[in-house]
Amino acid sequence: MILHIKIKPNSKKELIQKVSDKEYKVELKEPPENNKANKRLINLLSKEFKVPAKNIKIKTPSSRNKIIEIISLLQQTF
């Protein structure tokens, strides 16, 4: 599954807001320095979509408009 997420780092609160089926807005408390915001984003998405953090890949790590790939447990090959 591919998602398009616009993030807002350094927010006072954390939230995930669904805009459409594949688009989300996410507010993070973490700053965009030293990959902190990306790590927190992965953690939040992991909880939201109930998948392990290792199944979430950020395709555009340095952009605020992120393209995220989530590999569900059903998509994994054994």
PDB file of N, H, CA, C and O in Angstrom:
ATOM      1  N   MET A   1       0.846  -1.159   0.000  1.00  0.00           N
ATOM      2  CA  MET A   1       0.000   0.000   0.000  1.00  0.00           C
ATOM      3  C   MET A   1       0.905   1.239   0.000  1.00  0.00           C
ATOM      4  O   MET A   1       1.878   1.310   0.750  1.00  0.00           O
ATOM      5  N   ILE A   2       0.573   2.191  -0.836  1.00  0.00           N
ATOM      6  H   ILE A   2      -0.218   2.133  -1.446  1.00  0.00           H
ATOM      7  CA  ILE A   2       1.317   3.449  -0.926  1.00  0.00           C
ATOM      8  C   ILE A   2       0.435   4.564  -0.377  1.00  0.00           C
ATOM      9  O   ILE A   2      -0.735   4.678  -0.743  1.00  0.00           O
ATOM     10  N   LEU A   3       1.007   5.389   0.506  1.00  0.00           N
ATOM     11  H   LEU A   3       1.957   5.297   0.802  1.00  0.00           H
ATOM     12  CA  LEU A   3       0.301   6.525   1.084  1.00  0.00           C
ATOM     13  C   LEU A   3       1.068   7.807   0.806  1.00  0.00           C
ATOM     14  O   LEU A   3       2.295   7.801   0.701  1.00  0.00           O
ATOM     15  N   HIS A   4       0.344   8.891   0.691  1.00  0.00           N
ATOM     16  H   HIS A   4      -0.653   8.896   0.777  1.00  0.00           H
ATOM     17  CA  HIS A   4       0.934  10.223   0.567  1.00  0.00           C
ATOM     18  C   HIS A   4       0.604  10.964   1.857  1.00  0.00           C
ATOM     19  O   HIS A   4      -0.560  11.139   2.218  1.00  0.00           O
ATOM     20  N   ILE A   5       1.656  11.390   2.533  1.00  0.00           N
ATOM     21  H   ILE A   5       2.601  11.247   2.240  1.00  0.00           H
ATOM     22  CA  ILE A   5       1.473  12.002   3.851  1.00  0.00           C
ATOM     23  C   ILE A   5       2.187  13.340   3.915  1.00  0.00           C
ATOM     24  O   ILE A   5       3.371  13.451   3.597  1.00  0.00           O
ATOM     25  N   LYS A   6       1.446  14.346   4.331  1.00  0.00           N
ATOM     26  H   LYS A   6       0.485  14.256   4.589  1.00  0.00           H
ATOM     27  CA  LYS A   6       2.047  15.660   4.571  1.00  0.00           C
ATOM     28  C   LYS A   6       2.274  15.770   6.065  1.00  0.00           C
ATOM     29  O   LYS A   6       1.331  15.676   6.851  1.00  0.00           O
ATOM     30  N   ILE A   7       3.531  15.971   6.462  1.00  0.00           N
ATOM     31  H   ILE A   7       4.297  16.048   5.824  1.00  0.00           H
ATOM     32  CA  ILE A   7       3.820  16.046   7.891  1.00  0.00           C
ATOM     33  C   ILE A   7       4.094  17.481   8.326  1.00  0.00           C
ATOM     34  O   ILE A   7       4.545  18.325   7.552  1.00  0.00           O
ATOM     35  N   LYS A   8       3.804  17.710   9.582  1.00  0.00           N
ATOM     36  H   LYS A   8       3.438  17.024  10.211  1.00  0.00           H
ATOM     37  CA  LYS A   8       4.101  18.990  10.218  1.00  0.00           C
ATOM     38  C   LYS A   8       4.903  18.681  11.474  1.00  0.00           C
ATOM     39  O   LYS A   8       4.324  18.350  12.509  1.00  0.00           O
ATOM     40  N   PRO A   9       6.229  18.784  11.399  1.00  0.00           N
ATOM     41  CA  PRO A   9       7.049  18.530  12.592  1.00  0.00           C
ATOM     42  C   PRO A   9       6.971  19.700  13.569  1.00  0.00           C
ATOM     43  O   PRO A   9       6.467  20.773  13.234  1.00  0.00           O
ATOM     44  N   ASN A  10       7.473  19.478  14.768  1.00  0.00           N
ATOM     45  H   ASN A  10       7.882  18.607  15.040  1.00  0.00           H
ATOM     46  CA  ASN A  10       7.504  20.499  15.829  1.00  0.00           C
ATOM     47  C   ASN A  10       6.117  20.997  16.216  1.00  0.00           C
ATOM     48  O   ASN A  10       5.967  22.164  16.580  1.00  0.00           O
ATOM     49  N   SER A  11       5.113  20.152  16.145  1.00  0.00           N
ATOM     50  H   SER A  11       5.235  19.205  15.849  1.00  0.00           H
ATOM     51  CA  SER A  11       3.756  20.537  16.539  1.00  0.00           C
ATOM     52  C   SER A  11       3.588  20.399  18.048  1.00  0.00           C
ATOM     53  O   SER A  11       4.376  19.727  18.712  1.00  0.00           O
ATOM     54  N   LYS A  12       2.576  21.030  18.569  1.00  0.00           N
ATOM     55  H   LYS A  12       1.935  21.576  18.029  1.00  0.00           H
ATOM     56  CA  LYS A  12       2.302  20.924  20.002  1.00  0.00           C
ATOM     57  C   LYS A  12       1.616  19.613  20.339  1.00  0.00           C
ATOM     58  O   LYS A  12       1.692  19.147  21.476  1.00  0.00           O
ATOM     59  N   LYS A  13       0.951  19.018  19.368  1.00  0.00           N
ATOM     60  H   LYS A  13       0.889  19.396  18.444  1.00  0.00           H
ATOM     61  CA  LYS A  13       0.252  17.754  19.589  1.00  0.00           C
ATOM     62  C   LYS A  13       0.572  16.794  18.443  1.00  0.00           C
ATOM     63  O   LYS A  13       1.084  17.200  17.399  1.00  0.00           O
ATOM     64  N   GLU A  14       0.264  15.531  18.656  1.00  0.00           N
ATOM     65  H   GLU A  14      -0.151  15.201  19.503  1.00  0.00           H
ATOM     66  CA  GLU A  14       0.458  14.535  17.608  1.00  0.00           C
ATOM     67  C   GLU A  14      -0.897  14.026  17.163  1.00  0.00           C
ATOM     68  O   GLU A  14      -1.745  13.682  17.987  1.00  0.00           O
ATOM     69  N   LEU A  15      -1.098  13.979  15.855  1.00  0.00           N
ATOM     70  H   LEU A  15      -0.410  14.259  15.185  1.00  0.00           H
ATOM     71  CA  LEU A  15      -2.338  13.437  15.344  1.00  0.00           C
ATOM     72  C   LEU A  15      -2.149  12.950  13.920  1.00  0.00           C
ATOM     73  O   LEU A  15      -1.264  13.398  13.190  1.00  0.00           O
ATOM     74  N   ILE A  16      -3.016  12.012  13.551  1.00  0.00           N
ATOM     75  H   ILE A  16      -3.735  11.648  14.144  1.00  0.00           H
ATOM     76  CA  ILE A  16      -3.071  11.507  12.190  1.00  0.00           C
ATOM     77  C   ILE A  16      -4.461  11.821  11.673  1.00  0.00           C
ATOM     78  O   ILE A  16      -5.459  11.399  12.257  1.00  0.00           O
ATOM     79  N   GLN A  17      -4.526  12.563  10.576  1.00  0.00           N
ATOM     80  H   GLN A  17      -3.715  12.906  10.101  1.00  0.00           H
ATOM     81  CA  GLN A  17      -5.809  12.955  10.006  1.00  0.00           C
ATOM     82  C   GLN A  17      -5.920  12.387   8.595  1.00  0.00           C
ATOM     83  O   GLN A  17      -5.064  12.648   7.750  1.00  0.00           O
ATOM     84  N   LYS A  18      -6.962  11.619   8.343  1.00  0.00           N
ATOM     85  H   LYS A  18      -7.657  11.407   9.029  1.00  0.00           H
ATOM     86  CA  LYS A  18      -7.181  11.033   7.027  1.00  0.00           C
ATOM     87  C   LYS A  18      -7.840  12.065   6.124  1.00  0.00           C
ATOM     88  O   LYS A  18      -8.883  12.624   6.464  1.00  0.00           O
ATOM     89  N   VAL A  19      -7.224  12.315   4.966  1.00  0.00           N
ATOM     90  H   VAL A  19      -6.377  11.861   4.690  1.00  0.00           H
ATOM     91  CA  VAL A  19      -7.764  13.262   4.002  1.00  0.00           C
ATOM     92  C   VAL A  19      -8.565  12.515   2.937  1.00  0.00           C
ATOM     93  O   VAL A  19      -9.664  12.932   2.569  1.00  0.00           O
ATOM     94  N   SER A  20      -8.005  11.409   2.445  1.00  0.00           N
ATOM     95  H   SER A  20      -7.113  11.071   2.744  1.00  0.00           H
ATOM     96  CA  SER A  20      -8.689  10.523   1.500  1.00  0.00           C
ATOM     97  C   SER A  20      -8.155   9.114   1.727  1.00  0.00           C
ATOM     98  O   SER A  20      -7.419   8.879   2.686  1.00  0.00           O
ATOM     99  N   ASP A  21      -8.514   8.181   0.861  1.00  0.00           N
ATOM    100  H   ASP A  21      -9.111   8.372   0.082  1.00  0.00           H
ATOM    101  CA  ASP A  21      -8.081   6.792   1.046  1.00  0.00           C
ATOM    102  C   ASP A  21      -6.567   6.647   1.121  1.00  0.00           C
ATOM    103  O   ASP A  21      -6.067   5.813   1.877  1.00  0.00           O
ATOM    104  N   LYS A  22      -5.839   7.432   0.362  1.00  0.00           N
ATOM    105  H   LYS A  22      -6.244   8.110  -0.252  1.00  0.00           H
ATOM    106  CA  LYS A  22      -4.386   7.297   0.301  1.00  0.00           C
ATOM    107  C   LYS A  22      -3.641   8.540   0.779  1.00  0.00           C
ATOM    108  O   LYS A  22      -2.417   8.604   0.665  1.00  0.00           O
ATOM    109  N   GLU A  23      -4.357   9.522   1.309  1.00  0.00           N
ATOM    110  H   GLU A  23      -5.352   9.470   1.401  1.00  0.00           H
ATOM    111  CA  GLU A  23      -3.725  10.766   1.749  1.00  0.00           C
ATOM    112  C   GLU A  23      -4.024  11.039   3.220  1.00  0.00           C
ATOM    113  O   GLU A  23      -5.147  10.883   3.698  1.00  0.00           O
ATOM    114  N   TYR A  24      -2.958  11.458   3.920  1.00  0.00           N
ATOM    115  H   TYR A  24      -2.045  11.585   3.532  1.00  0.00           H
ATOM    116  CA  TYR A  24      -3.069  11.756   5.349  1.00  0.00           C
ATOM    117  C   TYR A  24      -2.285  13.025   5.667  1.00  0.00           C
ATOM    118  O   TYR A  24      -1.346  13.387   4.957  1.00  0.00           O
ATOM    119  N   LYS A  25      -2.683  13.685   6.736  1.00  0.00           N
ATOM    120  H   LYS A  25      -3.445  13.391   7.312  1.00  0.00           H
ATOM    121  CA  LYS A  25      -1.909  14.773   7.335  1.00  0.00           C
ATOM    122  C   LYS A  25      -1.516  14.295   8.718  1.00  0.00           C
ATOM    123  O   LYS A  25      -2.343  13.770   9.463  1.00  0.00           O
ATOM    124  N   VAL A  26      -0.242  14.481   9.058  1.00  0.00           N
ATOM    125  H   VAL A  26       0.430  14.907   8.452  1.00  0.00           H
ATOM    126  CA  VAL A  26       0.262  14.022  10.352  1.00  0.00           C
ATOM    127  C   VAL A  26       1.007  15.162  11.027  1.00  0.00           C
ATOM    128  O   VAL A  26       1.870  15.799  10.424  1.00  0.00           O
ATOM    129  N   GLU A  27       0.668  15.407  12.265  1.00  0.00           N
ATOM    130  H   GLU A  27      -0.033  14.890  12.755  1.00  0.00           H
ATOM    131  CA  GLU A  27       1.392  16.376  13.091  1.00  0.00           C
ATOM    132  C   GLU A  27       2.257  15.602  14.075  1.00  0.00           C
ATOM    133  O   GLU A  27       1.795  14.670  14.733  1.00  0.00           O
ATOM    134  N   LEU A  28       3.515  16.006  14.161  1.00  0.00           N
ATOM    135  H   LEU A  28       3.889  16.763  13.627  1.00  0.00           H
ATOM    136  CA  LEU A  28       4.482  15.329  15.036  1.00  0.00           C
ATOM    137  C   LEU A  28       5.103  16.321  15.997  1.00  0.00           C
ATOM    138  O   LEU A  28       5.336  17.475  15.636  1.00  0.00           O
ATOM    139  N   LYS A  29       5.371  15.887  17.213  1.00  0.00           N
ATOM    140  H   LYS A  29       5.182  14.950  17.507  1.00  0.00           H
ATOM    141  CA  LYS A  29       6.072  16.733  18.181  1.00  0.00           C
ATOM    142  C   LYS A  29       7.566  16.788  17.905  1.00  0.00           C
ATOM    143  O   LYS A  29       8.238  17.746  18.286  1.00  0.00           O
ATOM    144  N   GLU A  30       8.077  15.778  17.255  1.00  0.00           N
ATOM    145  H   GLU A  30       7.531  14.999  16.945  1.00  0.00           H
ATOM    146  CA  GLU A  30       9.521  15.662  17.023  1.00  0.00           C
ATOM    147  C   GLU A  30      10.014  16.680  15.990  1.00  0.00           C
ATOM    148  O   GLU A  30       9.271  17.040  15.077  1.00  0.00           O
ATOM    149  N   PRO A  31      11.246  17.141  16.125  1.00  0.00           N
ATOM    150  CA  PRO A  31      11.831  18.033  15.122  1.00  0.00           C
ATOM    151  C   PRO A  31      12.315  17.234  13.909  1.00  0.00           C
ATOM    152  O   PRO A  31      12.531  16.026  14.006  1.00  0.00           O
ATOM    153  N   PRO A  32      12.483  17.900  12.780  1.00  0.00           N
ATOM    154  CA  PRO A  32      12.931  17.191  11.576  1.00  0.00           C
ATOM    155  C   PRO A  32      14.444  16.961  11.544  1.00  0.00           C
ATOM    156  O   PRO A  32      15.001  16.717  10.474  1.00  0.00           O
ATOM    157  N   GLU A  33      15.104  17.031  12.670  1.00  0.00           N
ATOM    158  H   GLU A  33      14.651  17.229  13.539  1.00  0.00           H
ATOM    159  CA  GLU A  33      16.558  16.872  12.733  1.00  0.00           C
ATOM    160  C   GLU A  33      16.934  15.454  13.134  1.00  0.00           C
ATOM    161  O   GLU A  33      16.222  14.801  13.897  1.00  0.00           O
ATOM    162  N   ASN A  34      18.049  14.993  12.615  1.00  0.00           N
ATOM    163  H   ASN A  34      18.628  15.523  11.995  1.00  0.00           H
ATOM    164  CA  ASN A  34      18.610  13.678  12.961  1.00  0.00           C
ATOM    165  C   ASN A  34      17.602  12.539  12.787  1.00  0.00           C
ATOM    166  O   ASN A  34      17.626  11.561  13.535  1.00  0.00           O
ATOM    167  N   ASN A  35      16.727  12.673  11.804  1.00  0.00           N
ATOM    168  H   ASN A  35      16.709  13.468  11.197  1.00  0.00           H
ATOM    169  CA  ASN A  35      15.776  11.619  11.457  1.00  0.00           C
ATOM    170  C   ASN A  35      14.736  11.360  12.551  1.00  0.00           C
ATOM    171  O   ASN A  35      14.038  10.347  12.503  1.00  0.00           O
ATOM    172  N   LYS A  36      14.622  12.257  13.534  1.00  0.00           N
ATOM    173  H   LYS A  36      15.189  13.080  13.572  1.00  0.00           H
ATOM    174  CA  LYS A  36      13.697  12.045  14.652  1.00  0.00           C
ATOM    175  C   LYS A  36      12.242  12.031  14.186  1.00  0.00           C
ATOM    176  O   LYS A  36      11.466  11.176  14.613  1.00  0.00           O
ATOM    177  N   ALA A  37      11.868  12.963  13.320  1.00  0.00           N
ATOM    178  H   ALA A  37      12.498  13.658  12.973  1.00  0.00           H
ATOM    179  CA  ALA A  37      10.480  13.025  12.845  1.00  0.00           C
ATOM    180  C   ALA A  37      10.132  11.790  12.025  1.00  0.00           C
ATOM    181  O   ALA A  37       9.030  11.255  12.152  1.00  0.00           O
ATOM    182  N   ASN A  38      11.049  11.334  11.191  1.00  0.00           N
ATOM    183  H   ASN A  38      11.944  11.768  11.087  1.00  0.00           H
ATOM    184  CA  ASN A  38      10.788  10.136  10.379  1.00  0.00           C
ATOM    185  C   ASN A  38      10.607   8.902  11.259  1.00  0.00           C
ATOM    186  O   ASN A  38       9.723   8.083  11.008  1.00  0.00           O
ATOM    187  N   LYS A  39      11.429   8.769  12.275  1.00  0.00           N
ATOM    188  H   LYS A  39      12.147   9.434  12.480  1.00  0.00           H
ATOM    189  CA  LYS A  39      11.305   7.619  13.179  1.00  0.00           C
ATOM    190  C   LYS A  39       9.977   7.653  13.927  1.00  0.00           C
ATOM    191  O   LYS A  39       9.330   6.620  14.098  1.00  0.00           O
ATOM    192  N   ARG A  40       9.576   8.825  14.367  1.00  0.00           N
ATOM    193  H   ARG A  40      10.102   9.665  14.228  1.00  0.00           H
ATOM    194  CA  ARG A  40       8.298   8.953  15.076  1.00  0.00           C
ATOM    195  C   ARG A  40       7.132   8.678  14.123  1.00  0.00           C
ATOM    196  O   ARG A  40       6.147   8.049  14.509  1.00  0.00           O
ATOM    197  N   LEU A  41       7.244   9.148  12.888  1.00  0.00           N
ATOM    198  H   LEU A  41       8.044   9.660  12.574  1.00  0.00           H
ATOM    199  CA  LEU A  41       6.211   8.894  11.890  1.00  0.00           C
ATOM    200  C   LEU A  41       6.032   7.390  11.675  1.00  0.00           C
ATOM    201  O   LEU A  41       4.906   6.896  11.636  1.00  0.00           O
ATOM    202  N   ILE A  42       7.129   6.676  11.536  1.00  0.00           N
ATOM    203  H   ILE A  42       8.044   7.077  11.567  1.00  0.00           H
ATOM    204  CA  ILE A  42       7.058   5.226  11.351  1.00  0.00           C
ATOM    205  C   ILE A  42       6.398   4.570  12.556  1.00  0.00           C
ATOM    206  O   ILE A  42       5.586   3.658  12.402  1.00  0.00           O
ATOM    207  N   ASN A  43       6.744   5.030  13.748  1.00  0.00           N
ATOM    208  H   ASN A  43       7.404   5.770  13.873  1.00  0.00           H
ATOM    209  CA  ASN A  43       6.157   4.477  14.973  1.00  0.00           C
ATOM    210  C   ASN A  43       4.645   4.697  15.021  1.00  0.00           C
ATOM    211  O   ASN A  43       3.893   3.781  15.354  1.00  0.00           O
ATOM    212  N   LEU A  44       4.201   5.907  14.690  1.00  0.00           N
ATOM    213  H   LEU A  44       4.812   6.651  14.420  1.00  0.00           H
ATOM    214  CA  LEU A  44       2.770   6.207  14.699  1.00  0.00           C
ATOM    215  C   LEU A  44       2.019   5.400  13.643  1.00  0.00           C
ATOM    216  O   LEU A  44       0.941   4.870  13.912  1.00  0.00           O
ATOM    217  N   LEU A  45       2.592   5.308  12.439  1.00  0.00           N
ATOM    218  H   LEU A  45       3.468   5.739  12.221  1.00  0.00           H
ATOM    219  CA  LEU A  45       1.935   4.556  11.366  1.00  0.00           C
ATOM    220  C   LEU A  45       1.875   3.069  11.695  1.00  0.00           C
ATOM    221  O   LEU A  45       0.915   2.383  11.345  1.00  0.00           O
ATOM    222  N   SER A  46       2.896   2.587  12.361  1.00  0.00           N
ATOM    223  H   SER A  46       3.676   3.144  12.645  1.00  0.00           H
ATOM    224  CA  SER A  46       2.922   1.186  12.771  1.00  0.00           C
ATOM    225  C   SER A  46       1.740   0.879  13.692  1.00  0.00           C
ATOM    226  O   SER A  46       1.079  -0.149  13.541  1.00  0.00           O
ATOM    227  N   LYS A  47       1.481   1.766  14.634  1.00  0.00           N
ATOM    228  H   LYS A  47       2.018   2.601  14.756  1.00  0.00           H
ATOM    229  CA  LYS A  47       0.346   1.583  15.547  1.00  0.00           C
ATOM    230  C   LYS A  47      -0.990   1.768  14.827  1.00  0.00           C
ATOM    231  O   LYS A  47      -1.934   1.012  15.057  1.00  0.00           O
ATOM    232  N   GLU A  48      -1.066   2.769  13.962  1.00  0.00           N
ATOM    233  H   GLU A  48      -0.299   3.383  13.775  1.00  0.00           H
ATOM    234  CA  GLU A  48      -2.313   3.077  13.256  1.00  0.00           C
ATOM    235  C   GLU A  48      -2.751   1.937  12.334  1.00  0.00           C
ATOM    236  O   GLU A  48      -3.929   1.580  12.297  1.00  0.00           O
ATOM    237  N   PHE A  49      -1.797   1.369  11.592  1.00  0.00           N
ATOM    238  H   PHE A  49      -0.840   1.659  11.622  1.00  0.00           H
ATOM    239  CA  PHE A  49      -2.121   0.332  10.613  1.00  0.00           C
ATOM    240  C   PHE A  49      -1.858  -1.085  11.132  1.00  0.00           C
ATOM    241  O   PHE A  49      -2.062  -2.066  10.416  1.00  0.00           O
ATOM    242  N   LYS A  50      -1.408  -1.179  12.370  1.00  0.00           N
ATOM    243  H   LYS A  50      -1.241  -0.382  12.951  1.00  0.00           H
ATOM    244  CA  LYS A  50      -1.176  -2.479  13.025  1.00  0.00           C
ATOM    245  C   LYS A  50      -0.250  -3.387  12.215  1.00  0.00           C
ATOM    246  O   LYS A  50      -0.551  -4.553  11.959  1.00  0.00           O
ATOM    247  N   VAL A  51       0.889  -2.808  11.821  1.00  0.00           N
ATOM    248  H   VAL A  51       1.133  -1.861  12.029  1.00  0.00           H
ATOM    249  CA  VAL A  51       1.944  -3.557  11.135  1.00  0.00           C
ATOM    250  C   VAL A  51       3.257  -3.272  11.850  1.00  0.00           C
ATOM    251  O   VAL A  51       3.390  -2.225  12.484  1.00  0.00           O
ATOM    252  N   PRO A  52       4.228  -4.172  11.767  1.00  0.00           N
ATOM    253  CA  PRO A  52       5.531  -3.903  12.376  1.00  0.00           C
ATOM    254  C   PRO A  52       6.222  -2.700  11.710  1.00  0.00           C
ATOM    255  O   PRO A  52       6.050  -2.458  10.515  1.00  0.00           O
ATOM    256  N   ALA A  53       6.983  -1.972  12.482  1.00  0.00           N
ATOM    257  H   ALA A  53       7.123  -2.168  13.453  1.00  0.00           H
ATOM    258  CA  ALA A  53       7.684  -0.796  11.966  1.00  0.00           C
ATOM    259  C   ALA A  53       8.620  -1.154  10.808  1.00  0.00           C
ATOM    260  O   ALA A  53       8.841  -0.334   9.916  1.00  0.00           O
ATOM    261  N   LYS A  54       9.166  -2.363  10.815  1.00  0.00           N
ATOM    262  H   LYS A  54       8.987  -3.029  11.539  1.00  0.00           H
ATOM    263  CA  LYS A  54      10.076  -2.767   9.743  1.00  0.00           C
ATOM    264  C   LYS A  54       9.354  -2.909   8.402  1.00  0.00           C
ATOM    265  O   LYS A  54      10.008  -2.997   7.363  1.00  0.00           O
ATOM    266  N   ASN A  55       8.013  -2.933   8.406  1.00  0.00           N
ATOM    267  H   ASN A  55       7.482  -2.861   9.250  1.00  0.00           H
ATOM    268  CA  ASN A  55       7.236  -3.046   7.175  1.00  0.00           C
ATOM    269  C   ASN A  55       6.862  -1.685   6.589  1.00  0.00           C
ATOM    270  O   ASN A  55       6.115  -1.615   5.613  1.00  0.00           O
ATOM    271  N   ILE A  56       7.372  -0.615   7.172  1.00  0.00           N
ATOM    272  H   ILE A  56       7.979  -0.672   7.965  1.00  0.00           H
ATOM    273  CA  ILE A  56       7.064   0.739   6.701  1.00  0.00           C
ATOM    274  C   ILE A  56       8.337   1.374   6.155  1.00  0.00           C
ATOM    275  O   ILE A  56       9.352   1.454   6.847  1.00  0.00           O
ATOM    276  N   LYS A  57       8.267   1.824   4.908  1.00  0.00           N
ATOM    277  H   LYS A  57       7.443   1.759   4.347  1.00  0.00           H
ATOM    278  CA  LYS A  57       9.418   2.452   4.246  1.00  0.00           C
ATOM    279  C   LYS A  57       9.036   3.853   3.806  1.00  0.00           C
ATOM    280  O   LYS A  57       7.973   4.056   3.219  1.00  0.00           O
ATOM    281  N   ILE A  58       9.901   4.825   4.089  1.00  0.00           N
ATOM    282  H   ILE A  58      10.764   4.661   4.566  1.00  0.00           H
ATOM    283  CA  ILE A  58       9.695   6.199   3.641  1.00  0.00           C
ATOM    284  C   ILE A  58      10.476   6.385   2.344  1.00  0.00           C
ATOM    285  O   ILE A  58      11.704   6.295   2.328  1.00  0.00           O
ATOM    286  N   LYS A  59       9.748   6.646   1.251  1.00  0.00           N
ATOM    287  H   LYS A  59       8.751   6.719   1.263  1.00  0.00           H
ATOM    288  CA  LYS A  59      10.386   6.793  -0.066  1.00  0.00           C
ATOM    289  C   LYS A  59      11.011   8.179  -0.241  1.00  0.00           C
ATOM    290  O   LYS A  59      11.971   8.330  -0.996  1.00  0.00           O
ATOM    291  N   THR A  60      10.483   9.174   0.438  1.00  0.00           N
ATOM    292  H   THR A  60       9.703   9.051   1.051  1.00  0.00           H
ATOM    293  CA  THR A  60      10.984  10.551   0.324  1.00  0.00           C
ATOM    294  C   THR A  60      11.304  11.085   1.719  1.00  0.00           C
ATOM    295  O   THR A  60      10.558  11.909   2.248  1.00  0.00           O
ATOM    296  N   PRO A  61      12.411  10.624   2.326  1.00  0.00           N
ATOM    297  CA  PRO A  61      12.677  10.960   3.731  1.00  0.00           C
ATOM    298  C   PRO A  61      12.972  12.431   4.019  1.00  0.00           C
ATOM    299  O   PRO A  61      12.769  12.876   5.149  1.00  0.00           O
ATOM    300  N   SER A  62      13.440  13.191   3.045  1.00  0.00           N
ATOM    301  H   SER A  62      13.604  12.829   2.127  1.00  0.00           H
ATOM    302  CA  SER A  62      13.807  14.579   3.339  1.00  0.00           C
ATOM    303  C   SER A  62      12.714  15.580   2.963  1.00  0.00           C
ATOM    304  O   SER A  62      12.927  16.788   3.076  1.00  0.00           O
ATOM    305  N   SER A  63      11.579  15.114   2.528  1.00  0.00           N
ATOM    306  H   SER A  63      11.407  14.134   2.435  1.00  0.00           H
ATOM    307  CA  SER A  63      10.480  15.987   2.129  1.00  0.00           C
ATOM    308  C   SER A  63       9.387  15.984   3.193  1.00  0.00           C
ATOM    309  O   SER A  63       9.215  14.999   3.911  1.00  0.00           O
ATOM    310  N   ARG A  64       8.654  17.081   3.293  1.00  0.00           N
ATOM    311  H   ARG A  64       8.793  17.881   2.709  1.00  0.00           H
ATOM    312  CA  ARG A  64       7.496  17.104   4.195  1.00  0.00           C
ATOM    313  C   ARG A  64       6.317  16.362   3.571  1.00  0.00           C
ATOM    314  O   ARG A  64       5.431  15.883   4.279  1.00  0.00           O
ATOM    315  N   ASN A  65       6.312  16.272   2.246  1.00  0.00           N
ATOM    316  H   ASN A  65       7.032  16.661   1.671  1.00  0.00           H
ATOM    317  CA  ASN A  65       5.301  15.505   1.529  1.00  0.00           C
ATOM    318  C   ASN A  65       5.883  14.127   1.278  1.00  0.00           C
ATOM    319  O   ASN A  65       6.604  13.913   0.304  1.00  0.00           O
ATOM    320  N   LYS A  66       5.573  13.214   2.148  1.00  0.00           N
ATOM    321  H   LYS A  66       4.987  13.388   2.939  1.00  0.00           H
ATOM    322  CA  LYS A  66       6.205  11.896   2.129  1.00  0.00           C
ATOM    323  C   LYS A  66       5.383  10.885   1.334  1.00  0.00           C
ATOM    324  O   LYS A  66       4.153  10.921   1.312  1.00  0.00           O
ATOM    325  N   ILE A  67       6.104   9.997   0.691  1.00  0.00           N
ATOM    326  H   ILE A  67       7.104   9.967   0.708  1.00  0.00           H
ATOM    327  CA  ILE A  67       5.500   8.840   0.048  1.00  0.00           C
ATOM    328  C   ILE A  67       5.925   7.649   0.895  1.00  0.00           C
ATOM    329  O   ILE A  67       7.113   7.372   1.062  1.00  0.00           O
ATOM    330  N   ILE A  68       4.934   6.958   1.422  1.00  0.00           N
ATOM    331  H   ILE A  68       3.969   7.183   1.287  1.00  0.00           H
ATOM    332  CA  ILE A  68       5.159   5.864   2.364  1.00  0.00           C
ATOM    333  C   ILE A  68       4.690   4.556   1.744  1.00  0.00           C
ATOM    334  O   ILE A  68       3.608   4.488   1.160  1.00  0.00           O
ATOM    335  N   GLU A  69       5.503   3.528   1.872  1.00  0.00           N
ATOM    336  H   GLU A  69       6.382   3.583   2.346  1.00  0.00           H
ATOM    337  CA  GLU A  69       5.098   2.197   1.449  1.00  0.00           C
ATOM    338  C   GLU A  69       4.904   1.340   2.700  1.00  0.00           C
ATOM    339  O   GLU A  69       5.807   1.208   3.527  1.00  0.00           O
ATOM    340  N   ILE A  70       3.718   0.766   2.819  1.00  0.00           N
ATOM    341  H   ILE A  70       2.984   0.873   2.148  1.00  0.00           H
ATOM    342  CA  ILE A  70       3.415  -0.122   3.937  1.00  0.00           C
ATOM    343  C   ILE A  70       3.185  -1.515   3.379  1.00  0.00           C
ATOM    344  O   ILE A  70       2.289  -1.735   2.563  1.00  0.00           O
ATOM    345  N   ILE A  71       4.003  -2.444   3.827  1.00  0.00           N
ATOM    346  H   ILE A  71       4.731  -2.265   4.489  1.00  0.00           H
ATOM    347  CA  ILE A  71       3.863  -3.827   3.403  1.00  0.00           C
ATOM    348  C   ILE A  71       3.039  -4.525   4.478  1.00  0.00           C
ATOM    349  O   ILE A  71       3.496  -4.700   5.607  1.00  0.00           O
ATOM    350  N   SER A  72       1.836  -4.916   4.121  1.00  0.00           N
ATOM    351  H   SER A  72       1.465  -4.774   3.203  1.00  0.00           H
ATOM    352  CA  SER A  72       0.977  -5.582   5.094  1.00  0.00           C
ATOM    353  C   SER A  72       1.447  -7.013   5.305  1.00  0.00           C
ATOM    354  O   SER A  72       2.223  -7.554   4.518  1.00  0.00           O
ATOM    355  N   LEU A  73       0.973  -7.593   6.353  1.00  0.00           N
ATOM    356  H   LEU A  73       0.343  -7.152   6.993  1.00  0.00           H
ATOM    357  CA  LEU A  73       1.353  -8.970   6.653  1.00  0.00           C
ATOM    358  C   LEU A  73       0.877  -9.925   5.564  1.00  0.00           C
ATOM    359  O   LEU A  73       1.478 -10.980   5.359  1.00  0.00           O
ATOM    360  N   LEU A  74      -0.190  -9.566   4.870  1.00  0.00           N
ATOM    361  H   LEU A  74      -0.678  -8.709   5.036  1.00  0.00           H
ATOM    362  CA  LEU A  74      -0.693 -10.412   3.791  1.00  0.00           C
ATOM    363  C   LEU A  74       0.179 -10.354   2.542  1.00  0.00           C
ATOM    364  O   LEU A  74       0.193 -11.300   1.755  1.00  0.00           O
ATOM    365  N   GLN A  75       0.912  -9.248   2.350  1.00  0.00           N
ATOM    366  H   GLN A  75       0.901  -8.479   2.990  1.00  0.00           H
ATOM    367  CA  GLN A  75       1.761  -9.078   1.175  1.00  0.00           C
ATOM    368  C   GLN A  75       3.117  -9.746   1.326  1.00  0.00           C
ATOM    369  O   GLN A  75       3.797  -9.977   0.326  1.00  0.00           O
ATOM    370  N   GLN A  76       3.528 -10.059   2.540  1.00  0.00           N
ATOM    371  H   GLN A  76       2.976  -9.871   3.352  1.00  0.00           H
ATOM    372  CA  GLN A  76       4.844 -10.635   2.759  1.00  0.00           C
ATOM    373  C   GLN A  76       4.913 -12.032   2.164  1.00  0.00           C
ATOM    374  O   GLN A  76       3.951 -12.798   2.213  1.00  0.00           O
ATOM    375  N   THR A  77       6.074 -12.345   1.603  1.00  0.00           N
ATOM    376  H   THR A  77       6.856 -11.723   1.563  1.00  0.00           H
ATOM    377  CA  THR A  77       6.274 -13.686   1.083  1.00  0.00           C
ATOM    378  C   THR A  77       7.106 -14.466   2.091  1.00  0.00           C
ATOM    379  O   THR A  77       7.988 -13.914   2.749  1.00  0.00           O
ATOM    380  N   PHE A  78       6.823 -15.715   2.198  1.00  0.00           N
ATOM    381  H   PHE A  78       6.107 -16.163   1.664  1.00  0.00           H
ATOM    382  CA  PHE A  78       7.518 -16.551   3.177  1.00  0.00           C
ATOM    383  C   PHE A  78       8.464 -17.476   2.480  1.00  0.00           C
ATOM    384  O   PHE A  78       9.148 -18.266   3.131  1.00  0.00           O
TER     385      PHE A  78
END
